[in-house]
Amino acid sequence: MLHEPDPLLCETFAADLSAAGFTASALKDAWGAPADDAIARGLRGPAARALGDRDDALAVLARLLVLGLAQPAASVSKALPGVGTEGLVQLRIATQHAAVVTPAAVVRPHSYADAMGAGEWWIASDLNEAALGGPLPEQHVLGVGRASLTLAALQLPTPAARGLDIGAGCGIQALRARRNVAHTIATDVSDRALWFTRLNALINGVDAIETRSGSLFDPVAGEAFDRIVSNPPFVITPRSAEVPAYEYRDGGMVGDDLVSAFVTGVGEHLVPGGVAQLLGNWESRDGVDGLDRVREWVQSSAVPLDAWIVERESVDPLAYAELWVRDGGTLPGTARFADLIDAWLDDFASRKVSAVGFGYLLLRRPLSGPPTLARYEKLHQALVADSLGVHLAEALETHDRLHELDAEGVAASVFTVAPDVTEARHHLPGEEDPTIIELRQGGGFGRSLNVDSGLAALVGACDGDLAAGVLIDAIAQLLEVDAAALRADLIPRVRELAVMGFLNLNTP
């Protein structure tokens, strides 16, 4: 049984880490960018080599807490003068035998930036494969990975009263949610994960995070929230005794049923206007595209929902199987690796799966009336930046404002081209007119759109002075085309460009 983390010890530990300069940038400077990247791939040798025989506080803590290497007790005591080795042991972050301190957890700094500014957290989690020297145990609590950072960047930066983090893991999403949400409940089927969530909240001085044990919506039956976020255990795993069921990634259901259950059930736990955001996988089965299946889930919700679904990536079953067998620490070239791949492929074949999509889901309960938003997109080259949550919030607001306007209302509105938008024109040698006109977006999802000369001219003229309809009429004269027909063509595309962030709808 895990004892509750001591708040005073956590505060003292944080003060020691701060005094040692234990930051993400300091570690990267200490061992270099290539070694820093290698750590994420399970290679700690380059970083250890770069530290050499350094015995300063940063180097000692880097070896112990990031690389998972045992350190002399005297060096650890010097590096952590406040909490000491005894406090580190009491926090279950390390063990001590004689004059050697051995790590029992990873503690790594992670920087972030959002609409409120930049900062950094120290995130504790279970030891990784490199530190363990083999495959992960099924109860492993994962640290902050690429998927975690993606969802953190996607979270809306708008204020809310009550939040829910389903499948909290080490607690990174609950910490990020608390930047904007007054009170957050974090749930997980793993009591060990919830312990790490509480530990990380205390280390980072973040209050108002409540933990509850249970699956999906069971711990919050009958409750509703303004904001729900989830990086659920969505990894599609064969239901076989021979295949490890890692708690951090496997929800114990068949195929993509866990994500389906979330989508169909989340509406009941959203207040009107409430938003849920999650990551997920979905299968393309028996000739039905994965995004079409997600659309069916949304439409099956007992509570009507707005939906914005982005498929970020799609892979074939073999590539998917290899990714997650490697993730568990089983190495290619072994009989065990081949057996696990076969189990995954047999499982996919049983459902006639041709591809697996990965992406982001944003679901919203309308304030009133029926849903108005239904975007299902494949953006396989999309960017994910720290500012993406801001982009999503602005897109939702723009969609809502434009939904209230008919075609004449849009034509009477004034737009400004977004400052991150650039235009590229491609000409065949010797030709005066371009064969391709491309609009590129520096922010948001980093979209690139091919447009015709009429739309390009309109975007170029949107400087905040004249209404869209006036500009379209002027462009129709220049192009010598019917103004009414051009309006009918361009007004719906203006709506789309505004929601995507290429155009800003000026405030009335």
N, C-alpha and C positions, 0 to 999 in steps of 0.2 A: 504493500500500500504506500502511495506517495503522500508524504506529509505536506501540508500547505506551506508555500514559500513564505518566509518571514519578511514582512514589508520593510523593516529597518535594515535587514541584511541586504535586500535588493537595492535599497536606496544607497547604501554604502558601497555596494558592488558597482553601481552605476557611477558613483563619484570617482572610484578608483579607475574605471575604464576611461572616464573623461580626462582624468589627470595624466593618464598614460598616453593620451592622444590616439586612442584606439578607434580610428575612423576608417571608412572605406577608402578615402583618398590616401591616407597615410600608409595603409597596407599595400595599396597598389604601387605607391612610390617606393616602398621598401623592397618589393620583390619584382616589380616591373609588370607591364601590361600582359606580355605573353604568359608569364607564370600565373597571373591573376586569372586569365581565361582558362588556363590548364586546370586550375582547381575545380572549376565547374564541370570539367570532363573527368574528374576523379583522379587527377594527377597532382600529387602534392610535392613530388621530388624537386621540380624546378623552383618552387617557392622556398622550400627548405634550403636548397643549395644557395639561393640568392641571399638568404639571411646569414649564411655562414656561421661564424661563432659569436655573433652579436649576443650580448647578454643584457641589453637595455629592456625596459618594461614592455615596449611595443613588440620587440622581437620575441620575448618570452611568451607574451599573451597570444601572439600570432601563431606560434608553434602549438601551444596548448589548446587554445579555443577555436582556432580556424583549421589548422592542419591535423589536429587530433594526435599530437605527439606528446608523450610523457616528458615532464620537465623536473629539474631538481626542486625540491620543496623550498630551499633557501631562495632560489631565484623567483619562484612564484610569490613567496611572502614579500619579497622586495618590490615586485611589480604590483601587488595588491596589498598595500600597507593597511588599509582600513578593514577589509573583509578577511584578509589572511587566508591561509590554506584551510583552517578549520571552518571558516564561514563558507568557503567554496564547496567544501564537502557537505556542509549542512544544507546548502542550496541544491544539492544533488547534481552539481555541474562537474564535479571531479571526485575522485577517490584518492586516498593517500596510503601508501605502504612504505614504512620506514622513511627514507629521505627522498622519495619519488612521488610526484603528483601525476595521476593518470586522468585524462579527460573522460567524463561520462556523458558529455553533451557538446555540441558545437554552439558557439556564440559568435555571431558574425555581424558586423555593422552593415546597415543597408541605408543608403541615402535615398531621398525622395524629393519630388517637387510637385506642387499642385497650385491651385488658384490662390491659396493662402500663403504660399511661400515655400521655401526649401527647409529640409531638416534631415535628421538621421535617427534611426532606431537601432538598438542592439537586439537581435533575434536569436533566441536559443531554440535548439531542436536536437533530435537524436543524431548520434554519430553516423557519418555516411559510410559508403562501401570502402573507401580508401582507409579510413580510420579503423573500421571493423576487420578489414582484410578478407572480406568475402561478401556473399549475398546478404541483403537486408532481412531482418526479422519481419514477420507479417505485421507486428504491432508498431513498426517504425513510424515516427512522427517526422514528416518531411520539413525541411527548412524552406527558405524563400527561393523559388525557382523562377524560370521565365514565365510560366503560366500565372504564378502568384503576382508577379510584377505587372503582367498584362491586365489582370482584373483590377489591381489597385489603380492603375492608370485610367481604367474605364469608369471608375466610380464617379457618379455625379457630384459636383462640388457644391451643390445647393443645400441650404440648411434643412434639417428635418428633426422631428422630435424623437421618434422611436425607430430603431434599426434592428435587423436580424441578420446574423452571419451563420449560414448553415454549412456544416462541414468545416469548422473553424481551423482545424489543424494547429499550427503553431501560433495562430492569432493575428497574422499579418493583415487580413481583410478587416477584422474588427478594429485594429489600431487605425487603419486608414479611414474606416467609416466614422470613427470618433472625431475625426477632424471636422466633420460637418453635422454629425448626428448626436443629439444630446445624451441619449442612453442606448446602448447596444447590447442585445442578448446574443451570445455566441454558443452554438450547439455543435455537438459531435457525438458519434457513437463510441469514440475512444476517450476514456477517462484520462489517459495519459496525454492525449492531445489537449484536452481542456486544462490539464495541469500546466502544460507549456504556455497556453494562452494566458492563464493567470500570472505565471512567472514573468512573461514578457510584458504584460501590462504594468506590473510592479516595477520591473527594471527600468522601464521607460517613463514611469510616473504618469501613466494614463489611467484615469478613473472611469467610473460608470460603464464598465464592461462586466456583464453578468454571464456566468456560464451555466449551461444546462445539458444534461446527457440525454441522448436519444437520436433517432433516425428521422431525417427529413422534417416534417412538420409536427411530429408527435410531441416534442417538448413544449410546443406553443399552441396546442389545440385551443381553438376558440379565440385566439388573439389575432390582432391585425397591426400592420406596421406601415410606416411611411416609406421605409427603404429596406429592401431585402437584397443581400449580396451572397453569392455562393460560388466557391470553387469546389464543387462536389466531387466525390470519388466516382468520376464518370467513365473511367477507363474500361473499355469493353473487355471482359475477361471470361474465358471458358469456365463453365460451372463444372469443374472436375477436381477430384481429390488430389490429382497429381500437379495441379497448377496452384502456386501460392496465391492467396487472397490477401493482398496488402491492404490494410485498413485505410491508408492515406489515399488510395486511388481506386479501390474496388468497392462498390456499394452493395455487392451481393446479389445483383439482379442480372437477368439475361439480356445480352445485347445492350441496346441503348434505353432500356426500360426505366432506368433511374432518372435520366434527363426528361423522358416523357412524363414520368410521375411528377416531377417538379413543375413542369410547364402546365400540366392539367390541374394541379392542385394549388399553385401559388396564389391564384386570384382571390381565393377565400381569405387569404392572410394579408391582403393589401387593402389599406384604406382607400377611398376614392381619391384618385390622383397619385397614389403610391406607386413606386417603381421597383421592380426586381431586376437585378443584373447577375448573370452567371456565365460561366464557361461550360462548354459541353461538346460531346461527340454525337454524331448521328450517322446511321447506316443508310446507304443506298441499297435497297433490297429488291430483288426480283423485278428489275426494270423501273422501280420507282425512285426518283432522285431524293437524296437525303433532305434537302430543303423543303421539298413538297411534303415529306413526312412530318417535318417540324411544323409546317403550316397546318396539317391535320391535327396535331397536338394542340396548337393554339385554338383552333376552332372547336376542339372538344372540351375546352375549359367551361365549367359551369358558370363562371363569371367572365363575361366578355372582356377581352384584353386587346389593347394596342400592342403591336409587335414590331420590333426592328431586329432582324436576325442577320448576322454577317457570317458567312462561311469564309474563314481565313485561309484554310488549307484543306486539301483532299488528297488522301493517299490510298493506295491499293491494299488489300488485306495482308499481303506478305510484308510490305514495308511497315504497316501498323504493328504486326506481330513482332517483327524484329526490334522496333523501337521499345516496346514495353518489356520484352524479355531481357534486353540489355539493361533497361532501367532498373530491373530487379537485381542486377549484379551477376547474371549468368552470362558467361563469356562465349562468343562464337567459337566454333571449332570443337566444342565438346558434345558428347552424346546427349547431355541434359538440354543443351541449347536446341538441338535438332528436335528432340522430343516435345519441347514446349512449343516450338514453331508449328509442328504438326497438330498439336492440340488446338492452337489458335485457328489454323486454317480449317480444321474439321468443324470447329464451332461456326466460323463464318459460312462455310459451305452449307451447313444445316439450315441457314436462313437465306441462302442465295444472295449473300452480300458481295457486291462488286466494288465498293469503295466506302471509306469512312471519312466523314467531314469533321473538321474541328472549327469552332468559332465562338462567337459572342452572342448572347441573347439579352435583349432589353424588352421587358414586358411591363405594361402600365395599365392600371385599372382606370378607366376614364372617370373624370369628375362627375359627369352625367351623360346620358345618352349612349348611343352605340359607339364602338371603336371607330377611329378615323385614320389610324396609322397601320399600314401593313406593308412593311419593307422586308423583302427577302433577297439578299444580295450575295453574290460571290465576288469577294475582293481578295483574290489570292496574292496580290502584290501590295496590299494595304500596309501603311505604316502604323506603328503603335508608339506614340510619344506620351510623355507625362501629361500633356495638355489635352489628351483625347477626351477625358471626362468633361472638360469645358466645352469641347466641340459638340458632344452629344447633348449637353444641356441646352446649348444655343440652338441646335437643330430641332430639338423638341419644341422649344419656345417659338421658333420660326414656323414650324409646321402648324402649331396651334393658331398662330395669328393669321396665317394664310388660309387656313381652313374656314375662317370666318368670312373670307372675301370671295365673291364670285369673280368671273373673268373681268368684269368692268372694274371691280374693286382692285384687282391686281394691276390692271392697266393704269389706274389712277394713283398707284403707289410709287414711291421714289426708292430706288435701289442704288447702292454703292458697291463697286467691285471690291472684293476683299483684298487687303494689302498683301496677302501671301500668294495671290494668283498671278501667274505669268502666261504669256502666249508664245507659242512657237509655230512658225509657218515653214512648210516644206515645199520647195519648188523643184520641178524637173529642170534640168539645164536648158537655158534659153527661153523658158516659159515665164510670162509675167504673172499669171494668176497662180496661187498656191494649189497644190493637189491635196494637201492636208493642213488643216488649221487645228492646233492642239492647245487646249487650256490645261494648265498644270497647277496643282494645289500644293503649297508648301506645308500647310498644317492639316488638321483633320485626319482623314484617312490617306492623304497624299494621292488623291485621284488624278488621273489624266483622262481627258475627254476629247474626242474628235468632234468638232462642230463645223457647221456650214458658215458661209460668209455672213448671212443675215444675223445669226446668233452671235457670232464673233463681233460684228459691228455693234450690236446692242450692248454686249458686255463691256466693250471698249468705251461706249458712251455713257455708261452708268457712273456718273461722278457725283451723284447726290443733288443735282440741280433740277432736272426735269423728270416728270413721271414716265414710267415705262411706255405707256401708250403713245405719248407724244414722240418719244424716241423711235418707236416702231413705225409710226406714220412717216417720220422724216427718212428713215432707212428705206421704206417702201418707195418713196419718191426717187431716192438715189439709185435703187436697184431696178426701178421701173416695173414694179410688181404691184398687185392689188393689195391695198392696205388692210382690208378686212381679212383676206386670206392669210396675210403675214401675221396679223394679230392672233388669229386662230391657231397658227402654227407655233408662235413663240411664247404666248402667255403660259401654257402648261409647262414649257421648258424653263421659263423664268422661275416658276414655282419650284421645280426640281433643283435648279442651280442654287436657289436660296436655301433650301433645306440642306443641300450638300455642303454649303458654306462658300460657294464661289461668289455669291452676291449677298450683301447685307441689306436686310429690309429696314429702311430708316424708321425711327420712332416718329409717330404722327405728331 
